[in-house]
Amino acid sequence: MNATSGRLTLPSGHDRVLLHCCCAPCSCEIIESLQASGIQFTIFFYNPNIHPRQEYAVRKEEIRRFAERYGVPFVDADYDSELWFARAKGMEDEPERGGRCRMCFDLRLQRTALHAYENGFRFIATSLGISRWKNLQQVNDCGRRAAAPYPGLAYWDHNWRKGGGSARMIEITRRENFYRQEYCGCVYSLRDARRSRSASGREDMRLATLAADGLTDTSE
């Protein structure tokens, strides 16, 4: 695996972190960097925002297989999409990076923090901030807020974009031939992406298909 420029270190001399992952493309560079730095970590997959269900299954299966290949522990949390839709009620027309995204980050990172606290982790981190489409400050604020209620738990706000992280993410995604989604994940981001493509005269996007990617739906 390719090492990053510079060895990563967790604050206060700790060497174990619970990493919330949203998909393989956003997580792959982080996973390789953590492994190259000798940091112990477990992947926590909790993303009830992803729609439709088949899209969720494909994204989860890709990151699960990547983790399995390198012997990284993988926690598959529930796909409680009903809870996500309940939290999103009234926010259907919020813009990207607005209140709906903040709610979504809060929900996912709060669940990550709870699992971390219950299983003896001292730090949580997330792959959400590596994408240039996300508001990094918004992600970090949600991470800190999620960890705050739990004594001894902290959010690691390492900027994964720095030092060429975003470029390596693209390189690894191409190397691994990961499915590259064209929208964030939720039904409203899908709706808005389709509207944008239609307005500019572009073809509709291709959603993930289990048959095409040779994947098995393990999300039941």
C-alpha positions as CSV (number, residue, x, y, z in Angstrom):
1,M,0.0,0.0,0.0
2,N,1.2,3.5,-0.7
3,A,2.3,5.5,2.3
4,T,1.3,9.1,2.7
5,S,3.8,11.9,3.1
6,G,4.3,12.0,6.8
7,R,3.3,9.6,9.5
8,L,0.0,10.2,11.2
9,T,-0.3,10.4,15.0
10,L,-3.3,10.5,17.2
11,P,-3.3,13.2,19.9
12,S,-2.1,12.4,23.4
13,G,-0.2,9.3,22.3
14,H,-3.3,7.2,21.6
15,D,-3.2,4.6,18.7
16,R,-6.8,3.5,18.2
17,V,-9.7,5.2,16.5
18,L,-13.2,4.4,15.3
19,L,-13.5,5.6,11.7
20,H,-16.9,6.4,10.3
21,C,-16.8,5.6,6.6
22,C,-19.4,6.8,4.0
23,C,-18.1,5.0,0.9
24,A,-15.0,3.4,-0.5
25,P,-13.8,6.3,-2.7
26,C,-13.9,8.7,0.2
27,S,-12.4,6.3,2.7
28,C,-9.7,4.5,0.8
29,E,-6.9,7.0,1.2
30,I,-7.7,7.4,4.8
31,I,-7.6,3.7,5.4
32,E,-4.2,3.3,3.6
33,S,-2.8,6.3,5.6
34,L,-3.9,4.9,8.9
35,Q,-2.4,1.5,8.1
36,A,0.9,3.0,6.9
37,S,1.1,5.0,10.2
38,G,0.5,1.9,12.4
39,I,-2.7,3.3,13.9
40,Q,-5.2,0.7,15.0
41,F,-8.7,1.4,13.7
42,T,-12.1,-0.1,13.1
43,I,-14.5,1.0,10.3
44,F,-18.0,2.0,11.3
45,F,-20.5,2.0,8.5
46,Y,-23.7,3.9,9.4
47,N,-25.2,5.8,6.6
48,P,-29.1,5.6,6.7
49,N,-29.2,8.6,4.3
50,I,-28.1,6.6,1.3
51,H,-31.0,6.1,-1.2
52,P,-32.1,3.9,-2.8
53,R,-31.5,0.7,-0.9
54,Q,-29.6,-0.9,-3.8
55,E,-27.2,2.1,-3.8
56,Y,-26.7,1.7,-0.1
57,A,-25.9,-2.0,-0.6
58,V,-23.3,-1.3,-3.3
59,R,-21.5,1.4,-1.4
60,K,-21.4,-0.7,1.8
61,E,-20.2,-3.8,0.0
62,E,-17.3,-2.0,-1.7
63,I,-15.9,-0.6,1.5
64,R,-16.5,-3.9,3.4
65,R,-14.5,-5.8,0.8
66,F,-11.7,-3.3,0.8
67,A,-11.6,-3.5,4.6
68,E,-11.6,-7.3,4.6
69,R,-8.7,-7.5,2.1
70,Y,-6.5,-5.6,4.5
71,G,-7.8,-7.1,7.7
72,V,-9.5,-4.0,9.0
73,P,-12.4,-4.7,11.5
74,F,-15.7,-3.6,10.0
75,V,-18.9,-2.8,12.0
76,D,-22.1,-2.9,9.9
77,A,-24.7,-0.7,11.7
78,D,-28.4,-0.7,11.0
79,Y,-29.9,0.9,7.9
80,D,-32.6,2.8,9.8
81,S,-33.7,5.0,6.9
82,E,-37.1,5.7,8.6
83,L,-35.2,7.6,11.3
84,W,-33.3,9.6,8.7
85,F,-36.4,10.6,6.9
86,A,-38.1,11.5,10.1
87,R,-35.2,13.8,11.0
88,A,-35.2,15.3,7.4
89,K,-38.9,16.2,7.6
90,G,-39.3,19.8,6.7
91,M,-35.8,20.0,5.3
92,E,-36.6,18.6,1.9
93,D,-35.6,21.8,0.0
94,E,-32.6,22.7,2.0
95,P,-29.5,23.4,-0.2
96,E,-26.4,21.2,-0.2
97,R,-24.3,22.1,2.8
98,G,-27.3,23.5,4.6
99,G,-29.4,22.4,7.6
100,R,-30.3,19.0,6.2
101,C,-26.6,18.1,5.7
102,R,-25.9,19.2,9.2
103,M,-28.7,17.0,10.6
104,C,-27.4,14.1,8.5
105,F,-23.8,14.5,9.8
106,D,-25.1,14.8,13.3
107,L,-27.1,11.6,13.1
108,R,-24.3,9.5,11.7
109,L,-21.6,10.8,13.9
110,Q,-23.8,10.6,17.1
111,R,-24.3,7.0,16.3
112,T,-20.6,6.6,15.7
113,A,-19.7,8.3,19.0
114,L,-22.2,6.0,21.0
115,H,-20.6,2.9,19.5
116,A,-17.1,4.3,20.3
117,Y,-18.0,5.0,23.9
118,E,-19.6,1.6,24.4
119,N,-16.6,-0.2,23.0
120,G,-13.7,1.6,24.6
121,F,-12.5,3.9,21.8
122,R,-11.0,7.3,22.8
123,F,-11.3,8.9,19.4
124,I,-13.7,9.0,16.4
125,A,-13.0,10.3,12.9
126,T,-14.9,10.3,9.7
127,S,-14.3,10.2,5.9
128,L,-17.0,12.8,5.3
129,G,-14.7,15.8,5.2
130,I,-12.3,14.5,2.5
131,S,-14.6,15.4,-0.3
132,R,-14.4,19.0,-1.7
133,W,-18.2,18.9,-2.0
134,K,-18.6,18.9,1.8
135,N,-18.2,21.9,4.1
136,L,-15.2,20.7,6.3
137,Q,-16.0,23.1,9.1
138,Q,-19.6,21.8,9.2
139,V,-18.4,18.2,9.4
140,N,-15.9,19.0,12.1
141,D,-18.5,20.9,14.2
142,C,-20.8,17.9,14.0
143,G,-18.0,15.5,15.0
144,R,-17.1,17.5,18.0
145,R,-20.7,17.9,19.0
146,A,-21.2,14.1,18.7
147,A,-18.2,13.3,20.9
148,A,-18.9,15.9,23.6
149,P,-21.5,14.0,25.7
150,Y,-19.1,11.1,26.4
151,P,-16.4,11.4,29.0
152,G,-12.9,10.5,27.6
153,L,-14.1,10.5,23.9
154,A,-12.8,13.1,21.4
155,Y,-13.2,13.8,17.7
156,W,-10.1,13.7,15.6
157,D,-10.3,16.6,13.2
158,H,-7.4,15.7,11.0
159,N,-7.7,17.4,7.6
160,W,-7.6,14.5,5.2
161,R,-7.5,16.8,2.2
162,K,-4.1,18.2,3.0
163,G,-0.8,16.8,1.8
164,G,-2.3,15.5,-1.4
165,G,-5.0,13.4,0.3
166,S,-7.8,14.3,-2.2
167,A,-5.5,13.5,-5.1
168,R,-4.5,10.1,-3.6
169,M,-8.2,9.4,-3.0
170,I,-8.8,9.7,-6.8
171,E,-5.8,7.6,-7.6
172,I,-6.8,4.7,-5.3
173,T,-10.4,4.9,-6.5
174,R,-9.2,4.4,-10.1
175,R,-6.7,1.7,-9.2
176,E,-9.4,-0.2,-7.3
177,N,-12.1,0.5,-10.0
178,F,-14.5,1.6,-7.3
179,Y,-18.0,2.6,-8.2
180,R,-17.9,6.5,-8.3
181,Q,-21.3,7.8,-7.3
182,E,-22.5,11.1,-8.9
183,Y,-24.5,12.4,-5.9
184,C,-23.9,12.6,-2.1
185,G,-26.4,9.8,-1.2
186,C,-29.8,11.0,0.0
187,V,-32.9,11.1,-2.1
188,Y,-32.9,14.9,-2.1
189,S,-29.3,15.2,-3.4
190,L,-30.2,12.6,-6.1
191,R,-33.2,14.7,-7.0
192,D,-31.2,17.9,-7.2
193,A,-28.4,16.3,-9.2
194,R,-30.9,15.0,-11.7
195,R,-32.5,18.4,-12.0
196,S,-29.1,20.0,-12.7
197,R,-28.2,17.4,-15.3
198,S,-31.5,17.8,-17.0
199,A,-31.2,21.6,-17.0
200,S,-27.8,21.4,-18.7
201,G,-28.9,18.9,-21.3
202,R,-26.8,16.0,-19.9
203,E,-27.9,12.4,-19.7
204,D,-29.4,11.1,-16.5
205,M,-26.9,9.6,-14.1
206,R,-26.2,5.9,-13.7
207,L,-27.1,4.5,-10.3
208,A,-25.3,1.5,-8.9
209,T,-26.6,-1.9,-9.8
210,L,-25.7,-5.0,-7.9
211,A,-25.8,-7.2,-11.1
212,A,-23.5,-4.9,-13.0
213,D,-21.0,-4.7,-10.2
214,G,-21.1,-8.3,-9.3
215,L,-22.1,-7.5,-5.7
216,T,-24.4,-9.2,-3.3
217,D,-27.0,-7.3,-1.3
218,T,-26.1,-8.0,2.3
219,S,-28.1,-5.1,3.8
220,E,-31.1,-7.1,4.9
